[in-house]
Amino acid sequence: MAKAIHTMIRVLDEGRSVDFYGKAFGLDVADRFAFDDFTLVYLRNPEADFELELTVNHAQSDPYSHGDGYGHLAVAVEDLEAEHGRMRGLGLNPNDIKEFHRDGALMAKFFFLQDPDGYKIEVLQKHGRYR
C-alpha cells in the first residue's frame, strides 16, 4: 500500500516561505538540499510524518502561475477559532470562518489563507472526516 509522504510547491523566497509555514503551522525545516540550480527544503512538524517540500529554483524571479488546476493544501486543527485569531494576530490575513452543511448537518468548519506565493491553504476544524 502506498503512503503519502510529501507535496511540493515552488516558491520564490525560501526565507519568507519558511517563516510563513513556521508561524502558521509550526512547520520546521527537516532537511535542506542545495543544488546548482535549485534548493529543496522539507518542512514538517511533530503532528505527522507528511512533509511540505519547497522547491526554490535559483533562476526564477517572476511569480509562479498556479494555473487553473491547483486547488489548495488542507490542514486540520483542534481549535479553529483560536488558530484563526492567532493567525490574524500574526498578520497572516486569514479569510473569515465559514461553515459547510450537508443534509442539515455540519460537514466542515474552515477558513482559507494564502502563503507568500499565493498558494491557498484550507484550515479545518477537526470534525467528522477531517481529522
Chimera marker file (.cmm) of the C-alpha trace (Angstrom):
<marker_set name="trace">
<marker id="1" x="0.000" y="0.000" z="0.000" r="1" g="1" b="0" radius="0.5"/>
<marker id="2" x="1.320" y="3.448" z="-0.885" r="1" g="1" b="0" radius="0.5"/>
<marker id="3" x="1.933" y="6.043" z="1.832" r="1" g="1" b="0" radius="0.5"/>
<marker id="4" x="1.685" y="9.776" z="1.085" r="1" g="1" b="0" radius="0.5"/>
<marker id="5" x="4.963" y="11.389" z="2.183" r="1" g="1" b="0" radius="0.5"/>
<marker id="6" x="5.053" y="14.947" z="0.790" r="1" g="1" b="0" radius="0.5"/>
<marker id="7" x="3.653" y="17.510" z="-1.572" r="1" g="1" b="0" radius="0.5"/>
<marker id="8" x="5.821" y="20.025" z="-3.423" r="1" g="1" b="0" radius="0.5"/>
<marker id="9" x="5.285" y="23.678" z="-4.218" r="1" g="1" b="0" radius="0.5"/>
<marker id="10" x="7.616" y="26.095" z="-5.988" r="1" g="1" b="0" radius="0.5"/>
<marker id="11" x="8.437" y="29.253" z="-4.052" r="1" g="1" b="0" radius="0.5"/>
<marker id="12" x="10.392" y="32.410" z="-4.865" r="1" g="1" b="0" radius="0.5"/>
<marker id="13" x="11.875" y="33.253" z="-1.478" r="1" g="1" b="0" radius="0.5"/>
<marker id="14" x="12.979" y="30.407" z="0.787" r="1" g="1" b="0" radius="0.5"/>
<marker id="15" x="13.276" y="32.515" z="3.939" r="1" g="1" b="0" radius="0.5"/>
<marker id="16" x="9.879" y="34.137" z="3.511" r="1" g="1" b="0" radius="0.5"/>
<marker id="17" x="8.190" y="30.757" z="2.929" r="1" g="1" b="0" radius="0.5"/>
<marker id="18" x="9.969" y="29.003" z="5.796" r="1" g="1" b="0" radius="0.5"/>
<marker id="19" x="8.977" y="31.879" z="8.091" r="1" g="1" b="0" radius="0.5"/>
<marker id="20" x="5.326" y="31.758" z="6.962" r="1" g="1" b="0" radius="0.5"/>
<marker id="21" x="4.914" y="27.991" z="7.367" r="1" g="1" b="0" radius="0.5"/>
<marker id="22" x="6.701" y="28.074" z="10.713" r="1" g="1" b="0" radius="0.5"/>
<marker id="23" x="4.432" y="30.808" z="12.068" r="1" g="1" b="0" radius="0.5"/>
<marker id="24" x="1.219" y="29.494" z="10.520" r="1" g="1" b="0" radius="0.5"/>
<marker id="25" x="1.551" y="25.746" z="11.097" r="1" g="1" b="0" radius="0.5"/>
<marker id="26" x="4.591" y="25.093" z="13.280" r="1" g="1" b="0" radius="0.5"/>
<marker id="27" x="6.472" y="23.501" z="10.378" r="1" g="1" b="0" radius="0.5"/>
<marker id="28" x="10.227" y="23.368" z="10.819" r="1" g="1" b="0" radius="0.5"/>
<marker id="29" x="12.983" y="22.570" z="8.344" r="1" g="1" b="0" radius="0.5"/>
<marker id="30" x="13.540" y="18.807" z="8.489" r="1" g="1" b="0" radius="0.5"/>
<marker id="31" x="16.071" y="18.747" z="5.637" r="1" g="1" b="0" radius="0.5"/>
<marker id="32" x="17.551" y="21.151" z="3.138" r="1" g="1" b="0" radius="0.5"/>
<marker id="33" x="19.417" y="20.136" z="-0.015" r="1" g="1" b="0" radius="0.5"/>
<marker id="34" x="21.107" y="22.794" z="-2.162" r="1" g="1" b="0" radius="0.5"/>
<marker id="35" x="21.955" y="22.004" z="-5.779" r="1" g="1" b="0" radius="0.5"/>
<marker id="36" x="23.453" y="24.200" z="-8.502" r="1" g="1" b="0" radius="0.5"/>
<marker id="37" x="20.125" y="25.299" z="-9.980" r="1" g="1" b="0" radius="0.5"/>
<marker id="38" x="17.635" y="24.724" z="-7.161" r="1" g="1" b="0" radius="0.5"/>
<marker id="39" x="17.221" y="24.037" z="-3.454" r="1" g="1" b="0" radius="0.5"/>
<marker id="40" x="14.828" y="21.565" z="-1.838" r="1" g="1" b="0" radius="0.5"/>
<marker id="41" x="13.546" y="22.372" z="1.656" r="1" g="1" b="0" radius="0.5"/>
<marker id="42" x="11.449" y="19.800" z="3.538" r="1" g="1" b="0" radius="0.5"/>
<marker id="43" x="9.153" y="21.116" z="6.277" r="1" g="1" b="0" radius="0.5"/>
<marker id="44" x="7.306" y="19.105" z="8.914" r="1" g="1" b="0" radius="0.5"/>
<marker id="45" x="6.025" y="19.215" z="12.470" r="1" g="1" b="0" radius="0.5"/>
<marker id="46" x="5.638" y="16.587" z="15.195" r="1" g="1" b="0" radius="0.5"/>
<marker id="47" x="1.930" y="16.082" z="14.338" r="1" g="1" b="0" radius="0.5"/>
<marker id="48" x="2.590" y="13.976" z="11.222" r="1" g="1" b="0" radius="0.5"/>
<marker id="49" x="5.283" y="12.481" z="9.008" r="1" g="1" b="0" radius="0.5"/>
<marker id="50" x="3.802" y="14.176" z="5.932" r="1" g="1" b="0" radius="0.5"/>
<marker id="51" x="6.083" y="16.933" z="4.655" r="1" g="1" b="0" radius="0.5"/>
<marker id="52" x="5.784" y="20.062" z="2.568" r="1" g="1" b="0" radius="0.5"/>
<marker id="53" x="8.613" y="20.269" z="0.044" r="1" g="1" b="0" radius="0.5"/>
<marker id="54" x="9.560" y="23.778" z="-1.021" r="1" g="1" b="0" radius="0.5"/>
<marker id="55" x="11.438" y="23.958" z="-4.306" r="1" g="1" b="0" radius="0.5"/>
<marker id="56" x="13.400" y="27.151" z="-4.856" r="1" g="1" b="0" radius="0.5"/>
<marker id="57" x="14.573" y="27.476" z="-8.467" r="1" g="1" b="0" radius="0.5"/>
<marker id="58" x="17.531" y="29.842" z="-8.293" r="1" g="1" b="0" radius="0.5"/>
<marker id="59" x="16.953" y="31.447" z="-11.710" r="1" g="1" b="0" radius="0.5"/>
<marker id="60" x="13.244" y="32.140" z="-11.070" r="1" g="1" b="0" radius="0.5"/>
<marker id="61" x="12.420" y="35.785" z="-10.451" r="1" g="1" b="0" radius="0.5"/>
<marker id="62" x="8.808" y="36.057" z="-11.635" r="1" g="1" b="0" radius="0.5"/>
<marker id="63" x="5.921" y="34.733" z="-9.550" r="1" g="1" b="0" radius="0.5"/>
<marker id="64" x="4.765" y="31.237" z="-10.473" r="1" g="1" b="0" radius="0.5"/>
<marker id="65" x="1.459" y="30.790" z="-12.245" r="1" g="1" b="0" radius="0.5"/>
<marker id="66" x="-0.778" y="28.328" z="-10.417" r="1" g="1" b="0" radius="0.5"/>
<marker id="67" x="-2.915" y="27.804" z="-13.494" r="1" g="1" b="0" radius="0.5"/>
<marker id="68" x="-6.457" y="26.562" z="-13.122" r="1" g="1" b="0" radius="0.5"/>
<marker id="69" x="-5.605" y="23.078" z="-11.870" r="1" g="1" b="0" radius="0.5"/>
<marker id="70" x="-4.192" y="23.803" z="-8.413" r="1" g="1" b="0" radius="0.5"/>
<marker id="71" x="-6.753" y="23.860" z="-5.607" r="1" g="1" b="0" radius="0.5"/>
<marker id="72" x="-5.373" y="24.008" z="-2.088" r="1" g="1" b="0" radius="0.5"/>
<marker id="73" x="-3.491" y="22.281" z="0.692" r="1" g="1" b="0" radius="0.5"/>
<marker id="74" x="-5.613" y="21.420" z="3.752" r="1" g="1" b="0" radius="0.5"/>
<marker id="75" x="-4.737" y="21.035" z="7.440" r="1" g="1" b="0" radius="0.5"/>
<marker id="76" x="-6.917" y="20.163" z="10.429" r="1" g="1" b="0" radius="0.5"/>
<marker id="77" x="-6.664" y="21.859" z="13.833" r="1" g="1" b="0" radius="0.5"/>
<marker id="78" x="-8.179" y="21.242" z="17.268" r="1" g="1" b="0" radius="0.5"/>
<marker id="79" x="-9.473" y="24.794" z="17.855" r="1" g="1" b="0" radius="0.5"/>
<marker id="80" x="-10.320" y="26.637" z="14.641" r="1" g="1" b="0" radius="0.5"/>
<marker id="81" x="-11.328" y="29.915" z="16.296" r="1" g="1" b="0" radius="0.5"/>
<marker id="82" x="-8.118" y="30.062" z="18.330" r="1" g="1" b="0" radius="0.5"/>
<marker id="83" x="-5.980" y="29.358" z="15.249" r="1" g="1" b="0" radius="0.5"/>
<marker id="84" x="-7.876" y="31.974" z="13.246" r="1" g="1" b="0" radius="0.5"/>
<marker id="85" x="-7.260" y="34.558" z="15.971" r="1" g="1" b="0" radius="0.5"/>
<marker id="86" x="-3.600" y="33.584" z="16.335" r="1" g="1" b="0" radius="0.5"/>
<marker id="87" x="-3.001" y="33.856" z="12.590" r="1" g="1" b="0" radius="0.5"/>
<marker id="88" x="-4.844" y="37.174" z="12.412" r="1" g="1" b="0" radius="0.5"/>
<marker id="89" x="-2.668" y="38.428" z="15.275" r="1" g="1" b="0" radius="0.5"/>
<marker id="90" x="0.440" y="37.421" z="13.322" r="1" g="1" b="0" radius="0.5"/>
<marker id="91" x="-0.761" y="39.459" z="10.341" r="1" g="1" b="0" radius="0.5"/>
<marker id="92" x="-1.289" y="36.385" z="8.139" r="1" g="1" b="0" radius="0.5"/>
<marker id="93" x="-4.708" y="37.692" z="6.999" r="1" g="1" b="0" radius="0.5"/>
<marker id="94" x="-6.891" y="34.588" z="7.169" r="1" g="1" b="0" radius="0.5"/>
<marker id="95" x="-10.267" y="34.797" z="5.452" r="1" g="1" b="0" radius="0.5"/>
<marker id="96" x="-13.445" y="34.630" z="7.553" r="1" g="1" b="0" radius="0.5"/>
<marker id="97" x="-14.507" y="31.336" z="9.128" r="1" g="1" b="0" radius="0.5"/>
<marker id="98" x="-17.162" y="29.529" z="7.091" r="1" g="1" b="0" radius="0.5"/>
<marker id="99" x="-19.420" y="26.546" z="7.699" r="1" g="1" b="0" radius="0.5"/>
<marker id="100" x="-20.392" y="23.981" z="5.105" r="1" g="1" b="0" radius="0.5"/>
<marker id="101" x="-23.547" y="21.942" z="5.739" r="1" g="1" b="0" radius="0.5"/>
<marker id="102" x="-24.832" y="18.790" z="4.070" r="1" g="1" b="0" radius="0.5"/>
<marker id="103" x="-28.223" y="17.225" z="4.703" r="1" g="1" b="0" radius="0.5"/>
<marker id="104" x="-28.809" y="19.635" z="7.587" r="1" g="1" b="0" radius="0.5"/>
<marker id="105" x="-25.615" y="18.699" z="9.462" r="1" g="1" b="0" radius="0.5"/>
<marker id="106" x="-22.262" y="20.438" z="9.793" r="1" g="1" b="0" radius="0.5"/>
<marker id="107" x="-19.848" y="18.874" z="7.343" r="1" g="1" b="0" radius="0.5"/>
<marker id="108" x="-16.954" y="21.321" z="7.709" r="1" g="1" b="0" radius="0.5"/>
<marker id="109" x="-15.971" y="24.493" z="9.536" r="1" g="1" b="0" radius="0.5"/>
<marker id="110" x="-12.980" y="26.202" z="7.950" r="1" g="1" b="0" radius="0.5"/>
<marker id="111" x="-11.126" y="29.252" z="6.713" r="1" g="1" b="0" radius="0.5"/>
<marker id="112" x="-8.608" y="29.873" z="3.971" r="1" g="1" b="0" radius="0.5"/>
<marker id="113" x="-5.381" y="31.824" z="3.904" r="1" g="1" b="0" radius="0.5"/>
<marker id="114" x="-2.652" y="32.274" z="1.322" r="1" g="1" b="0" radius="0.5"/>
<marker id="115" x="1.073" y="31.764" z="1.639" r="1" g="1" b="0" radius="0.5"/>
<marker id="116" x="3.575" y="34.350" z="0.311" r="1" g="1" b="0" radius="0.5"/>
<marker id="117" x="3.459" y="32.777" z="-3.170" r="1" g="1" b="0" radius="0.5"/>
<marker id="118" x="-0.348" y="32.806" z="-3.333" r="1" g="1" b="0" radius="0.5"/>
<marker id="119" x="-0.942" y="29.118" z="-2.608" r="1" g="1" b="0" radius="0.5"/>
<marker id="120" x="-4.283" y="28.620" z="-0.870" r="1" g="1" b="0" radius="0.5"/>
<marker id="121" x="-4.415" y="26.688" z="2.390" r="1" g="1" b="0" radius="0.5"/>
<marker id="122" x="-7.639" y="25.471" z="3.971" r="1" g="1" b="0" radius="0.5"/>
<marker id="123" x="-7.629" y="25.255" z="7.752" r="1" g="1" b="0" radius="0.5"/>
<marker id="124" x="-10.383" y="22.936" z="9.010" r="1" g="1" b="0" radius="0.5"/>
<marker id="125" x="-11.768" y="22.246" z="12.460" r="1" g="1" b="0" radius="0.5"/>
<marker id="126" x="-11.082" y="18.591" z="13.325" r="1" g="1" b="0" radius="0.5"/>
<marker id="127" x="-14.523" y="17.113" z="12.838" r="1" g="1" b="0" radius="0.5"/>
<marker id="128" x="-16.073" y="14.177" z="11.030" r="1" g="1" b="0" radius="0.5"/>
<marker id="129" x="-13.891" y="13.110" z="8.129" r="1" g="1" b="0" radius="0.5"/>
<marker id="130" x="-11.431" y="15.976" z="8.674" r="1" g="1" b="0" radius="0.5"/>
<marker id="131" x="-9.053" y="14.624" z="11.273" r="1" g="1" b="0" radius="0.5"/>
<link id1="1" id2="2" r="1" g="1" b="0" radius="0.2"/>
<link id1="2" id2="3" r="1" g="1" b="0" radius="0.2"/>
<link id1="3" id2="4" r="1" g="1" b="0" radius="0.2"/>
<link id1="4" id2="5" r="1" g="1" b="0" radius="0.2"/>
<link id1="5" id2="6" r="1" g="1" b="0" radius="0.2"/>
<link id1="6" id2="7" r="1" g="1" b="0" radius="0.2"/>
<link id1="7" id2="8" r="1" g="1" b="0" radius="0.2"/>
<link id1="8" id2="9" r="1" g="1" b="0" radius="0.2"/>
<link id1="9" id2="10" r="1" g="1" b="0" radius="0.2"/>
<link id1="10" id2="11" r="1" g="1" b="0" radius="0.2"/>
<link id1="11" id2="12" r="1" g="1" b="0" radius="0.2"/>
<link id1="12" id2="13" r="1" g="1" b="0" radius="0.2"/>
<link id1="13" id2="14" r="1" g="1" b="0" radius="0.2"/>
<link id1="14" id2="15" r="1" g="1" b="0" radius="0.2"/>
<link id1="15" id2="16" r="1" g="1" b="0" radius="0.2"/>
<link id1="16" id2="17" r="1" g="1" b="0" radius="0.2"/>
<link id1="17" id2="18" r="1" g="1" b="0" radius="0.2"/>
<link id1="18" id2="19" r="1" g="1" b="0" radius="0.2"/>
<link id1="19" id2="20" r="1" g="1" b="0" radius="0.2"/>
<link id1="20" id2="21" r="1" g="1" b="0" radius="0.2"/>
<link id1="21" id2="22" r="1" g="1" b="0" radius="0.2"/>
<link id1="22" id2="23" r="1" g="1" b="0" radius="0.2"/>
<link id1="23" id2="24" r="1" g="1" b="0" radius="0.2"/>
<link id1="24" id2="25" r="1" g="1" b="0" radius="0.2"/>
<link id1="25" id2="26" r="1" g="1" b="0" radius="0.2"/>
<link id1="26" id2="27" r="1" g="1" b="0" radius="0.2"/>
<link id1="27" id2="28" r="1" g="1" b="0" radius="0.2"/>
<link id1="28" id2="29" r="1" g="1" b="0" radius="0.2"/>
<link id1="29" id2="30" r="1" g="1" b="0" radius="0.2"/>
<link id1="30" id2="31" r="1" g="1" b="0" radius="0.2"/>
<link id1="31" id2="32" r="1" g="1" b="0" radius="0.2"/>
<link id1="32" id2="33" r="1" g="1" b="0" radius="0.2"/>
<link id1="33" id2="34" r="1" g="1" b="0" radius="0.2"/>
<link id1="34" id2="35" r="1" g="1" b="0" radius="0.2"/>
<link id1="35" id2="36" r="1" g="1" b="0" radius="0.2"/>
<link id1="36" id2="37" r="1" g="1" b="0" radius="0.2"/>
<link id1="37" id2="38" r="1" g="1" b="0" radius="0.2"/>
<link id1="38" id2="39" r="1" g="1" b="0" radius="0.2"/>
<link id1="39" id2="40" r="1" g="1" b="0" radius="0.2"/>
<link id1="40" id2="41" r="1" g="1" b="0" radius="0.2"/>
<link id1="41" id2="42" r="1" g="1" b="0" radius="0.2"/>
<link id1="42" id2="43" r="1" g="1" b="0" radius="0.2"/>
<link id1="43" id2="44" r="1" g="1" b="0" radius="0.2"/>
<link id1="44" id2="45" r="1" g="1" b="0" radius="0.2"/>
<link id1="45" id2="46" r="1" g="1" b="0" radius="0.2"/>
<link id1="46" id2="47" r="1" g="1" b="0" radius="0.2"/>
<link id1="47" id2="48" r="1" g="1" b="0" radius="0.2"/>
<link id1="48" id2="49" r="1" g="1" b="0" radius="0.2"/>
<link id1="49" id2="50" r="1" g="1" b="0" radius="0.2"/>
<link id1="50" id2="51" r="1" g="1" b="0" radius="0.2"/>
<link id1="51" id2="52" r="1" g="1" b="0" radius="0.2"/>
<link id1="52" id2="53" r="1" g="1" b="0" radius="0.2"/>
<link id1="53" id2="54" r="1" g="1" b="0" radius="0.2"/>
<link id1="54" id2="55" r="1" g="1" b="0" radius="0.2"/>
<link id1="55" id2="56" r="1" g="1" b="0" radius="0.2"/>
<link id1="56" id2="57" r="1" g="1" b="0" radius="0.2"/>
<link id1="57" id2="58" r="1" g="1" b="0" radius="0.2"/>
<link id1="58" id2="59" r="1" g="1" b="0" radius="0.2"/>
<link id1="59" id2="60" r="1" g="1" b="0" radius="0.2"/>
<link id1="60" id2="61" r="1" g="1" b="0" radius="0.2"/>
<link id1="61" id2="62" r="1" g="1" b="0" radius="0.2"/>
<link id1="62" id2="63" r="1" g="1" b="0" radius="0.2"/>
<link id1="63" id2="64" r="1" g="1" b="0" radius="0.2"/>
<link id1="64" id2="65" r="1" g="1" b="0" radius="0.2"/>
<link id1="65" id2="66" r="1" g="1" b="0" radius="0.2"/>
<link id1="66" id2="67" r="1" g="1" b="0" radius="0.2"/>
<link id1="67" id2="68" r="1" g="1" b="0" radius="0.2"/>
<link id1="68" id2="69" r="1" g="1" b="0" radius="0.2"/>
<link id1="69" id2="70" r="1" g="1" b="0" radius="0.2"/>
<link id1="70" id2="71" r="1" g="1" b="0" radius="0.2"/>
<link id1="71" id2="72" r="1" g="1" b="0" radius="0.2"/>
<link id1="72" id2="73" r="1" g="1" b="0" radius="0.2"/>
<link id1="73" id2="74" r="1" g="1" b="0" radius="0.2"/>
<link id1="74" id2="75" r="1" g="1" b="0" radius="0.2"/>
<link id1="75" id2="76" r="1" g="1" b="0" radius="0.2"/>
<link id1="76" id2="77" r="1" g="1" b="0" radius="0.2"/>
<link id1="77" id2="78" r="1" g="1" b="0" radius="0.2"/>
<link id1="78" id2="79" r="1" g="1" b="0" radius="0.2"/>
<link id1="79" id2="80" r="1" g="1" b="0" radius="0.2"/>
<link id1="80" id2="81" r="1" g="1" b="0" radius="0.2"/>
<link id1="81" id2="82" r="1" g="1" b="0" radius="0.2"/>
<link id1="82" id2="83" r="1" g="1" b="0" radius="0.2"/>
<link id1="83" id2="84" r="1" g="1" b="0" radius="0.2"/>
<link id1="84" id2="85" r="1" g="1" b="0" radius="0.2"/>
<link id1="85" id2="86" r="1" g="1" b="0" radius="0.2"/>
<link id1="86" id2="87" r="1" g="1" b="0" radius="0.2"/>
<link id1="87" id2="88" r="1" g="1" b="0" radius="0.2"/>
<link id1="88" id2="89" r="1" g="1" b="0" radius="0.2"/>
<link id1="89" id2="90" r="1" g="1" b="0" radius="0.2"/>
<link id1="90" id2="91" r="1" g="1" b="0" radius="0.2"/>
<link id1="91" id2="92" r="1" g="1" b="0" radius="0.2"/>
<link id1="92" id2="93" r="1" g="1" b="0" radius="0.2"/>
<link id1="93" id2="94" r="1" g="1" b="0" radius="0.2"/>
<link id1="94" id2="95" r="1" g="1" b="0" radius="0.2"/>
<link id1="95" id2="96" r="1" g="1" b="0" radius="0.2"/>
<link id1="96" id2="97" r="1" g="1" b="0" radius="0.2"/>
<link id1="97" id2="98" r="1" g="1" b="0" radius="0.2"/>
<link id1="98" id2="99" r="1" g="1" b="0" radius="0.2"/>
<link id1="99" id2="100" r="1" g="1" b="0" radius="0.2"/>
<link id1="100" id2="101" r="1" g="1" b="0" radius="0.2"/>
<link id1="101" id2="102" r="1" g="1" b="0" radius="0.2"/>
<link id1="102" id2="103" r="1" g="1" b="0" radius="0.2"/>
<link id1="103" id2="104" r="1" g="1" b="0" radius="0.2"/>
<link id1="104" id2="105" r="1" g="1" b="0" radius="0.2"/>
<link id1="105" id2="106" r="1" g="1" b="0" radius="0.2"/>
<link id1="106" id2="107" r="1" g="1" b="0" radius="0.2"/>
<link id1="107" id2="108" r="1" g="1" b="0" radius="0.2"/>
<link id1="108" id2="109" r="1" g="1" b="0" radius="0.2"/>
<link id1="109" id2="110" r="1" g="1" b="0" radius="0.2"/>
<link id1="110" id2="111" r="1" g="1" b="0" radius="0.2"/>
<link id1="111" id2="112" r="1" g="1" b="0" radius="0.2"/>
<link id1="112" id2="113" r="1" g="1" b="0" radius="0.2"/>
<link id1="113" id2="114" r="1" g="1" b="0" radius="0.2"/>
<link id1="114" id2="115" r="1" g="1" b="0" radius="0.2"/>
<link id1="115" id2="116" r="1" g="1" b="0" radius="0.2"/>
<link id1="116" id2="117" r="1" g="1" b="0" radius="0.2"/>
<link id1="117" id2="118" r="1" g="1" b="0" radius="0.2"/>
<link id1="118" id2="119" r="1" g="1" b="0" radius="0.2"/>
<link id1="119" id2="120" r="1" g="1" b="0" radius="0.2"/>
<link id1="120" id2="121" r="1" g="1" b="0" radius="0.2"/>
<link id1="121" id2="122" r="1" g="1" b="0" radius="0.2"/>
<link id1="122" id2="123" r="1" g="1" b="0" radius="0.2"/>
<link id1="123" id2="124" r="1" g="1" b="0" radius="0.2"/>
<link id1="124" id2="125" r="1" g="1" b="0" radius="0.2"/>
<link id1="125" id2="126" r="1" g="1" b="0" radius="0.2"/>
<link id1="126" id2="127" r="1" g="1" b="0" radius="0.2"/>
<link id1="127" id2="128" r="1" g="1" b="0" radius="0.2"/>
<link id1="128" id2="129" r="1" g="1" b="0" radius="0.2"/>
<link id1="129" id2="130" r="1" g="1" b="0" radius="0.2"/>
<link id1="130" id2="131" r="1" g="1" b="0" radius="0.2"/>
</marker_set>
